[in-house]
Amino acid sequence: MSTLSTKRRFGAGSLTLATWVLAILFAFPLIWMVITAFKQEADAATDPPRVLFTPTLDQFAGVLDRGFLPYLANSAFVTVISTLLVLLLGVPAAYALSLAPVKKTSNALGFFLSTKMLPIVAAIIPLYVISQNVELLDNWWALVILYTSMNLPLAIWMMRSFFLEVPHEMIEAGRIDGAKLPTLLYRVIMPVVAPGIAATALICVIFSWTEFFYAVNLTAARAGTVPVFLVGFITNEGLYWAQLSAAALLASLPVMIVGWIAQNHLVRGLSMGAVK
């Protein structure tokens, strides 16, 4: 018994150690970015890297002086509005495709999935021409429309799987009590699928916040987003590693904060439907 117990403890300890090693390896780029953000440019460019240095906030001040806040506000506006539109359009669609299916539902789902098959680069010229003709170049609303259309198919597929987990008995009980469709949807079904919707919203936020290709081609100084701002640190003179790390850290903080706040809902939402 003692030998078996020792083997079990050794196995559990080995698994814990391996988990920590993998976690550190995955988190190392983020850790190194945070460290580099507090260095001077001379310390950040040394080879081999300098571990001991005097921390400074000069790089953060330099990033703010270069006009970071307007780009941050643009990203926040586009991300929040597009995510809200995705939820407003996706929740009824997911309900219709899961709890109230009709003929050709599978065709509709296939159509939603097919919209993700076209490479973005193949569509950028028509989108540029359309945006120019309707005067939406370098405009927030062009990105809002594109990010909504980009995230909506994925959101519908995700939320449909969450809606399928709602017990039909609960829906029938609501109908017997006289609940109309809006009441049934927002008072009976939504509390059950709220973690899944939160997970979907967070994924839409991440995709919208980090999207670069549309933003760099359809915006300029007035409606540029954070990823466009970060490109400004890549110059002919080379990379300013310390300032780029500070800017990347400031750009990542909003998403990390939102993810930390919603982590419980995210875990519950992503695990919905995993076990029948």
HELIX and SHEET records of a PDB file:
HELIX    1   1 SER A    2  ALA A   37  1                                  36    
HELIX    2   2 GLU A   41  ALA A   44  1                                   4    
HELIX    3   3 ASP A   58  ASP A   65  1                                   8    
HELIX    4   4 PHE A   68  SER A   98  1                                  31    
HELIX    5   5 THR A  105  SER A  114  1                                  10    
HELIX    6   6 ILE A  120  ASN A  133  1                                  14    
HELIX    7   7 TRP A  140  PHE A  163  1                                  24    
HELIX    8   8 HIS A  168  ILE A  176  1                                   9    
HELIX    9   9 LEU A  181  THR A  183  1                                   3    
HELIX   10  10 LEU A  184  ILE A  189  3                                   6    
HELIX   11  11 MET A  190  THR A  210  1                                  21    
HELIX   12  12 PHE A  213  LEU A  218  1                                   6    
HELIX   13  13 VAL A  226  VAL A  231  1                                   6    
HELIX   14  14 TRP A  241  ILE A  261  1                                  21    
HELIX   15  15 GLN A  263  SER A  271  1                                   9    
SHEET    1   A 2 ILE A 234  THR A 235  0                                        
SHEET    2   A 2 GLY A 238  LEU A 239 -1                                        
END                                                                             
